[in-house]
Amino acid sequence: MIERPIIALDFPSKKEIETFLAKFPENEKLFVKVGMEIFYQEGPEIVRWLKEQGHDIFLDLKLHDIPNTVERAMTRLANLGVAITNVHAAGGIEMMAAAKRGLTAGTKKGAQVPQLIAVTQLTSTGEEQMQKEQLISATLEESVLNYAKCAEKAGLDGVVCSALEAAKIHEATSDDFMCLTPGIRPSGAAVGDQKRVVTPAIAKEIGSSVIVVGRPVTQAADPVAAYLAIKNEWNGESL
């Protein structure tokens, strides 16, 4: 289990990220998620800058393309030294294995190869929508479990999934297979566009390995207090 919740830095610019991070004590090194919005705006330099500040990074770009393209892209991304990155499991076992090869080949000698995980079904996707729009006749849970088993077969370290699916995924895969779960909301918080959400305490209880939290922290009146409350709840501690 990763003890620090990952904070989703879903901001449109580096300046806004700087303003947000300045609210935290200098010695509070964070685990942050860099997603498409900020990466496409600022490029790889935002990752390098965050690493210079001492933060760990989950690079959430969800690569999904032909195996050769994904392998070459991962070779380049490996140079950034992130802790975790990801692909879409829907790309298939061959593509996921190619992504792993690219990450391994691109990692500098002596450095830690980033953990590679696969997106199963987005937490904004409901079962009826999946069946109607993706033409997947299986249940949502069956789809997620199948993707998880394919990711493990491809040599990946885990998956992105709802915490509601974590226990079943652990049953179907190895003990150390990571279940990274977004859709985390403190009790009483608005769920926004997420459909499958749980609290930090419930996420831990039902098998999440690491949680990702965005708006409940980034849009809080006191982001530091909100983060620490979620962190303590996740670790079973009180303030």
Steps between C-alpha positions, in 0.01 A plus 500: 500500500624850414442712811464838330184570301585617149378855436367556148652828378217571259592863440532679164843656562824469693428832672186360659686189610768718659232695686341178622825333610618816678225441758675183622793497743832471317575169669166346394609313190199386304406226256328678213323407180591678179221445250430590140385857558815631663739273307365617165518861617846499662665192350761278668650800680216497752604149602865598530410806706283300741777248548741784579258602777532151648157364407425152364297482181231286347502592130143436390500513118313173434689400185294300252638439152668229294769311697798648315386859556427441869835327551691792348298755696567319827871493422490882494279535805734276701759779488276718718551279804137479609390246761191372318356533151222329308336370184148391406446127551266509200812525284559130562767276648747556216478878537535486878805273475653739246443789741685311773790430265521865407504615862769250590716587200467873557581501872851618577741240629473467876167684517170347606274400211166682544208285603265446208128461551202469267167680499214247512170686482491871585330579830269729302370198305188319615401146401209600276719752318779244455264241356321743271794706374789251513280203403646298789236249603677402822430672831719794597669288764572220252649751255725651767618160623580387146704815436684451831594141414618610155712776657665252736563259212670785311737555794346818636510599867132568547191679379298816542156397623218591732560406861177301470683255272829477692419197713393289203809610306726388786325163498561464126862621496814484715517644853726790400294603196425871541145637507527875455159649562368844407143601584585562866276742685489586872164447666253767391704621200344546158568211261519719186523295180617185680253212523690243710632684807597408858658662805873453581423270793273276294752496214766368737264245651398354164845472347630819340881516483513875442234768465477806274322811623439815297231759561439420871856628555574737213170687536485495880498824697801360691675252269761401758241415765291312242804302383612411852149389597484268197856378561426422864173326416678294234765396754247433775619789713324796662609862485 
